[in-house]
Amino acid sequence: MADFPKAVRVNEEGPREGFQFEKGPIPTARKIQLIDSLSKTGLKKIQVVSFVSPKAVPSMIDAEEVVKGFTPVPGVSYTGLWLNEKGLQRALATGRLDVRGSISQTASEKFLQRNQKRTLEENLKAQDSIIAMFKANGVPVERASIMAAFGCNFEGDISTSRILNLCERIFGIAARHELNIKVLSLADTMAWATPLSIRRVVGAVREKYPNLDISLHLHDTRGMGIANAYAGLEMGVASYDAAVAGLGGCPFAGHGGAAGNVCTEDLVFMCQEMGIETGVDLDALIESARLAEDIVGHPLPGSVMKGGTLANLRSKIAAA
Amino acid sequence: MADFPKAVRVNEEGPREGFQFEKGPIPTARKIQLIDSLSKTGLKKIQVVSFVSPKAVPSMIDAEEVVKGFTPVPGVSYTGLWLNEKGLQRALATGRLDVRGSISQTASEKFLQRNQKRTLEENLKAQDSIIAMFKANGVPVERASIMAAFGCNFEGDISTSRILNLCERIFGIAARHELNIKVLSLADTMAWATPLSIRRVVGAVREKYPNLDISLHLHDTRGMGIANAYAGLEMGVASYDAAVAGLGGCPFAGHGGAAGNVCTEDLVFMCQEMGIETGVDLDALIESARLAEDIVGHPLPGSVMKGGTLANLRSKIAAA
């Protein structure tokens, strides 16, 4: 019927993605409270902060304090985001994060020019010094990622052949640096994907690189997040980035729309109900989602935290 | 790759479903305004009111005035909901509605007992007098529907065999009354469906009744609405009930959760982006969705109305 994986890894990005998006200042202690809550849900990977300039992202000014403050749970990998060597070294200096490098590309030439003032070609060439930076800092590189892999607000649709071409270039770079890329993250950065384009792009990549572990980073801006994740599951994709309660999004139009990542507990709910293992305690995750709403002080887009789980209804029915 | 239909019919239920759910009174003129707005979007079927006791549903006290007030657009079928002969005759008396009967069943024995104080068996037997009522009023019956087809808050999971069994009984009743049932509506009344159960149930029904036109009525309470619709598209389902802006739902937990139907414009967006014809002008539909938010006076769950369409971004890019 479909090529569902038996189990999926859900990579939680709520604390980083969500708090970065929020306008009001969030006390450090409350950020830590959410991370500690998420640590107890069974999630195995949590992105907690980004090490960026506080001028660009004021909400991340307390990144080091947040990392120092949470209580690591054994078996959970805590990660951070950075955009340059300074950020990388800040992440390493904490001594508490799982710091890994990646070969990061962007499928959209125009997006790249806008944000990094580089062409695709220049961006590919820049990888040599970035990889050298990782090596100099003793950071392993086993991952590649392609942003805007399904479309771009500035360039429009992205062809499958461009993605395959980028993959080829990425693997060429990896080979030159003797890196073994095991995971490719395809990011729907600007929410252009539909279930059909997920099938198209993932299918093409999987056909060419059958042993590559594909990971999807999905946004829910146009309401396609869960449907896109489902299309990924049908294609056997077993790794997804997600944000608890849909943090980073907001149901108010004036607040920029529901721009967040696909919602973690809605994704976990779908997997559980379809017999796909996540290792996550959905009730505990819903508690974290409610905590996230309480912390940001406004409703968040997640649905299952409002609609309730079916497992709880089944228990109630069985007990009646 | 998948058995997508070339075109789908979207049956708008926002005015009925949405206004019924809202707590505050909505002026008749504003209800009419939304119906008139929806009439210009290309939607071919709009459910405008329900003829129920104003004691039970005070917001529908002006049903006749609403029906008298809107401006019918040729080619659009306007429908109403009723639960008994009195309601049916009120609908007929308006002279402005497309009044059609159906053989309505509920898959959940417990739901039926709670709401209608009947067993499944009694409910099947009751169809004789209901069909007689339709015939006496000159109302055609070409449709059957099964509520709670994917699960029930009071009974739990519903087996595929129960659905097939109900289908058999329904077609038996139809044969006895010389009715030609062309459409079967499967309703996920309490939002238990996942894409997998959509595939399971629709697949089983389609295999047994390959010529039957299946229609899906989906709720988004647990965030699965669009993914479930996608699973329906993969199974070739070409008819969906939906509510503009996700009317009937609400992003506030305290407001009962996002309990509405799947959102019309998000569904139309997905279809359009996947090359499936809907006949609907998405920009006009988004205008209707914004009007719906303005009328109810609080945010509604729809995403594309906040995130914007890709067609508009493509035009902007092409013009740049």
Interface residues (C-beta under 8 A of the other chain):
Chain A: M1 A2 G151 N153 F154 E155 G156 D157 A191 W192 T194 P195 L196 S197 R199 D220 T221 R222 G223 M224 I226 A227 A229 Y230 A231 P251 F252 A253 G257 A258 A259 C263 D266 F269 M270 E273 M274 G275 E293 P299 P301 G302 S303 V304 M305 K306 G307 G308 T309 L310 L313 R314 I317 A318
Chain B: M1 A2 G151 N153 F154 E155 G156 D157 A191 W192 T194 P195 L196 S197 R199 D220 T221 R222 G223 M224 I226 A227 A229 Y230 A231 P251 F252 A253 G257 A258 A259 C263 D266 F269 M270 E273 M274 G275 E293 P299 P301 G302 S303 V304 M305 K306 G307 G308 L310 L313 R314 I317 A318
